[in-house]
Amino acid sequence: MRIRARASVLLASLLLAGGCGGEADERPPVASPSLQLGRDKAAIGSPLRFTYRFEPTGQPIQGDYSVFVHVLDQDGERLWGDDHQPPVPTSAWRSGEPVTYTRTVFLPNYPYIGPAEVRLGLYMPATGERLALAGNEVSRLEYNVGALEILPQSQNVFLIYKDGWHHAEIHPTDPTIEWQWTRKAATVSFRNPKQDATFYLQYDARRDLFQEPQQVTVRLGDQVLGAFTADSTDPGLATFPVTAAQMGDAEVVELMLEVDRTFQPPGDSRELGIRVFHAFVEPKEPVS
């Protein structure tokens, strides 16, 4: 029995040492990471800017590693992640050349309100191997880089999807990913915030079905707020400033998305325009 117990302890130690891609070694750090959040409080469903900065130490990096990002609740349980490739491949990182970039993330509709912690690291997707960084390591090569307060979704401007939208669909393996297809024209309405705002639209398109990508126009009544080329096959982000003067004195504001061309999938009777993951109206904070 004692031999079995010792073997179990040894096996557990080996699993802990190698689990999740962590490595208990003394390799020098390859970079110093930091994170700046667009704000320290954000409501579920709202967009939040994550500005990452990596300052390479000069240690050579063999291969191109991904950045993993974990957002955890106050009990250390993972809420969601934002793994991604940095805009400069890690194999090209050089000392004295910081890598800085911003990603806008919409907080998933996860049943949690309260303080959250942001951790990140570098890993090789094919093997799970992680690299050492110079920072506050809280787990195996996983580093604490920030914190935020997650607020209830009721803090947001509520949007009503009116004419021109198909029923919502959910990703088969990730229930935090949801979308709706537009028809040729789709309308959203919301209570007038009576102040300048930004309209966010996260979308993708079937670029492969058109010789030239679709063109999308955003209108407020007879005013054109802007237009964009729907050429992103991965979720892309388009933003449009909306002034209080443009919204006027009406209690309810309507925005319309117009797609110049639609398509019909094989075996599907629906007319589809673009796929929208998030539409959001963010009033600008008053200048003090």
N, C-alpha and C positions, 0 to 999 in steps of 0.2 A: 504493500500500500504506500509506503514512504517513497519507493522508487517511482511509482506512478505519479505521486503528488509532485515530486521534483521534476519529472518529465513534463507535467502539465504546466508548471510554472515556467519552465524553459521555453515551451512552445508559445505560451502567452507572451513572454518577453520578446521572442522573435517576431511574432505578429505585430506587436506594438511598435517595434523598431522599424518595420518595413511597411506598415499599413498606411493607406492614403497617400502613397508616394513620398512619405517623409523619410529622411535619412539622418541617423544620429552620427554625423561626422563633423569634422572641423574644417570643412572647406571655407575659404574666405568669401565674403559677400560679393556679389557681382554688381549690386546697385543699392542705392538708398531710395526707398519709395515714400511718397507722401500723397495725400488726397485732400482736395478742397471741395466741399459740397456747396451747391448753389444757395442753400439755406439749411439751417439746422433743424427745422421742423417741416414736415411734408405730409400731406394727407394721402390716404390710399387712393390710387388711380391718378395722382397728379404727376407731372413731369419733374424730375430732379436732375440737375446737372452734376455729373461727377467729373472733376478735373484731376487727372492723374499726372504725377511727375516722377520720373525715375532718373536718378543721377548715377550713371555708370561709374564704377570704381576703377575700371581699367582691366579687371580680370576678364580674360577671354571667355566667350560663351560659344560652345560648339553646338550649333543647331539653333533653330527658331522655336522658342518657348512661347506658350500662351500665358495670359494673365488670368488667374482665377480670382473672382470676387465673391465673397460670402457675406450676406447680411443676416445677423443672428439676433434673436430676441434676448431678453434679459436673463433667460435660463440657459443660454448657449445653444438653443435649437435654431437650425438654419431656416430662415424664412424664404429666401430666394437667392439666386446668383446671377452674375453677369460675366461669365467667362468670355474672353475675346482675344483677338490678336492685336498687339500694339501696332500703331501705324509705321513704326520703324522696326524691322525684324531684329530680334535680340542678338543675332549673329553680327549685326552691323552697329551695335552699341559701342561707343567710344568714350573714354574718360574726357570730361570737359564739354560733352555734348549732351545736355539733358534732353530727355524725351518727355514732352508735355502734350497732352491732348485731352479733349472733353467728350464725354458721351452723355446723352440725355436718356435717362431711364424712367419709365413709368412704373410707379410703385404698384406691384401686383395686388389683386383683390384677395389678400390673405387675411384670415380672421385673427388679427393681432393689432392691438393699439398699445403704444408705450415706447420705452427707450430701446434702441437697437444699436448694434455694434457692427462696424464694417471691417472686414479682414481681407487681405489679399496675399498673393504669392505668385511665383512663376512655376509652371509645370510643363512637361512634355506630354501632350495628349496621348501619344502612342504607348508610352511606358508608365506614365504617372510620376516620373522622376521630378523632384522639385529642386530649385536652386536656393542657396542661402542669400538673404538680403540683410542689409544693415538697418535694423529697426526693432520695434517692440514685438518680439516673437512670443505668441501666446499658445501656440501649439507647434506641431512638427513642421517647421519652415512655413508657418502661416502667421501673418503679422497684422497687428491692430493698427489701423490707419485713420479711424474716424468714428463718429457717433452721430446719431440723429434721433429725433422724436417722431414717431409715426402717429399721425392724427387720424380721426375718423373721416370717412369719405364725405360725410355731411358738410365738411368745411369747403367743398368744391362748389363751383357753379354747375348746377344740374342741367345736363343736355337731354333733350327729347329728340329721338330719331323719328322723323316724320315720314313723308313720302319718299320713295325711291330707294329703300333699303330692303335687303333680304334678311331673313332670320339669322340671328347670331349663331356662330359655330364655335366649337371648342376643340383645341388640339387633342388628338386621341391619347397622347401619353403625357401631356403637361396641361393640367386644368387651369393653370394661371394664364395661358395664352388663348385669347378669344378674338374673334374678328367678325366683321360683317361686310358683305359685298355690296357695292352700290349698283344701281342701275345707271342709265345714261345721265340722270340728274337725281341728286339726293339732297334732302333738306334736314338741317338740325335747327332746333330753336332753344332759346334759353332766356331766363329773366335778365333784363338789361342791368348790368352792374353800374351803369351811370359813371363809368370811368374808363380810361384807356385800358386796353387789354391786348393779349396775344392769343391768337388761335393756333393750336398745335394740331397737326395731322400726321399720324404715323401710318404708313401704308406700304403695300408692295403692288406689283403689277405683272401681268403675263407678257413680258417684253418679247418672249419667243414667238408670240402669235401675230405680231405686227411687223411689217417691214420698217416702219418708223414708229417710235414709241408714242403712246397716247399723250394727249395734252389735257390738262385739268385746269379749269378756271374756278376760282372761288369768288362768289358774288354775295353782296349784301344789298338786297333790293336791286336797283339799277346801277349800283356801284360795283366795280370790279376791284376786289381787294388784292388780287394777285393771281398768278398762274404758274404752273410748273410742268415739267416733262416727267411723266411717270415711267422712268427707265430703271427703277430699282427693283431687282428680283429678291433682295433681302429687305426687311423692314427699314424704310427710309423715313426721314423726318422733314416735313415742310412746315414753316411757321409764317404767320401773317399778322402784322400789327393792325389793330382795329382801334380807332380813336373814339372817344366818347361822342365827338361831334358826328362821326359817321353813324353811330348807333342811334343818335337823336334822343327824343323824349319818350319813345314807345316803351311800354312795359315789357314787351317780349320782342326779342331780336331773332331773325331767321337768317341763316347762312345757307347758301346752296353750292354744292359741288357739281360742276358740269364736266363730263368726260366726252371728248370729241368722237370716240369710237368705242363700241362695246363688242362682246363676243358671246357665243353660246357654246359651252362645252359639249362634247359628244355625249349623247344620252341624257342631256340635261336641258330642260326647257327654259331655264332662266337666262335673262339678259344680264351679263355681268360687265361691270366697268372696272373699278379698282377695288382692292381688298383693304379695308380700314381696320387697323388694330386699336387705335386710340384717336379720339377727337376730344379736344380739351380747350376750354376757355380760361385763361389765367389773367385776372385783373392785375394791373400794375399797382405795386404798393405806392401809396402817396408819398411824395417827397416831403421830408420834415424840414 
